[in-house]
């Protein structure tokens, strides 16, 4: 009985720690996406390019955490969204880049919500 309690405690601690990491990474990505959206709206393409580089660095760190823990299809879709976004910024396609920022932000939020340690996500 003591072993089961210890196992359950470890599982809970790991779940909350994982969610904390996912949440923190999601907030960093979202914050950068918000800044990027503002720079694109203002046609500040050089600054947008720098933010894309920053976003790609954050995404590479996020993959290290998220890949072993999450659905790989979602990770791949988000990866493709970041690639499309980078290209749209590079060719200065304002409207398409703004749409892609919104879609990418939504995907990040969805991943974060799916990792919440609540009953509806467990069952």
C-alpha positions in Angstrom: 0.0 0.0 0.0 2.9 2.4 0.8 4.4 1.7 -2.6 1.1 2.7 -4.4 0.9 5.9 -2.4 4.5 6.8 -3.3 3.9 6.0 -6.9 0.8 8.2 -7.0 2.7 11.0 -5.2 5.5 10.8 -7.8 3.1 10.8 -10.6 1.3 13.9 -9.3 4.6 15.7 -8.7 5.8 14.8 -12.2 2.5 15.9 -13.8 2.5 19.3 -12.1 6.2 19.8 -12.9 5.6 19.0 -16.5 2.6 21.3 -16.7 4.7 24.1 -15.1 7.4 23.6 -17.8 4.9 23.5 -20.6 3.1 26.6 -19.2 6.3 28.5 -18.9 7.5 27.7 -22.4 4.0 28.5 -23.8 4.1 31.9 -22.1 7.5 32.6 -23.6 6.3 31.6 -27.1 3.1 33.6 -26.8 4.8 36.7 -25.6 7.2 36.6 -28.5 4.3 36.0 -30.9 2.5 39.0 -29.5 5.6 41.2 -30.0 6.0 39.8 -33.5 2.4 40.5 -34.4 2.8 44.1 -33.3 6.0 44.6 -35.3 4.4 43.1 -38.4 1.4 45.4 -38.0 3.8 48.3 -37.9 5.7 47.0 -41.0 8.9 46.8 -38.9 10.3 43.9 -41.0 13.9 44.0 -39.7 12.7 43.8 -36.1 10.3 41.1 -37.1 13.2 39.1 -38.5 15.0 39.4 -35.2 11.9 38.2 -33.3 11.6 35.3 -35.7 15.2 34.2 -34.9 14.4 34.6 -31.2 11.2 32.6 -31.6 13.0 29.8 -33.4 15.5 29.6 -30.6 12.7 29.3 -28.1 11.0 26.7 -30.2 14.1 24.6 -30.4 14.3 24.6 -26.6 10.5 23.8 -26.4 10.9 20.8 -28.6 13.4 19.3 -26.2 10.7 19.3 -23.5 7.6 18.8 -25.5 8.7 16.0 -27.9 8.9 13.2 -25.4 5.7 14.3 -23.6 3.1 15.2 -26.3 1.4 14.1 -29.4 4.0 14.3 -32.2 1.4 15.4 -34.7 0.7 18.5 -32.8 4.4 19.2 -32.4 4.8 18.7 -36.2 1.9 21.0 -37.0 3.3 23.7 -34.7 6.8 23.2 -36.3 5.3 23.7 -39.7 3.5 26.8 -38.5 6.7 28.3 -37.3 8.4 27.5 -40.6 5.6 29.2 -42.6 5.6 32.2 -40.3 9.4 32.7 -40.7 9.1 32.5 -44.5 6.2 34.9 -44.6 8.1 37.4 -42.5 11.2 37.0 -44.7 9.1 37.8 -47.9 7.2 40.6 -46.0 3.7 39.2 -46.6 1.9 41.2 -44.0 -1.6 39.8 -44.1 -0.6 36.2 -44.4 2.0 36.6 -41.6 -0.6 38.1 -39.3 -2.9 35.2 -40.0 -0.1 32.7 -39.3 0.8 34.5 -36.0 -2.8 34.1 -34.9 -3.0 30.4 -35.9 0.4 29.7 -34.2 -0.6 31.4 -31.0 -3.8 29.3 -30.9 -1.9 26.1 -31.4 0.5 27.0 -28.5 -2.5 27.7 -26.3 -4.2 24.5 -27.3 -1.1 22.4 -26.4 -0.9 24.2 -23.0 -4.6 23.5 -22.3 -4.2 19.8 -23.2 -1.4 19.4 -20.7 -3.4 20.8 -17.7 -3.5 18.1 -15.0 -7.3 18.0 -14.7 -9.7 15.1 -14.8 -11.0 15.9 -18.3 -7.5 15.6 -19.7 -6.9 12.3 -18.0 -10.0 10.5 -19.1 
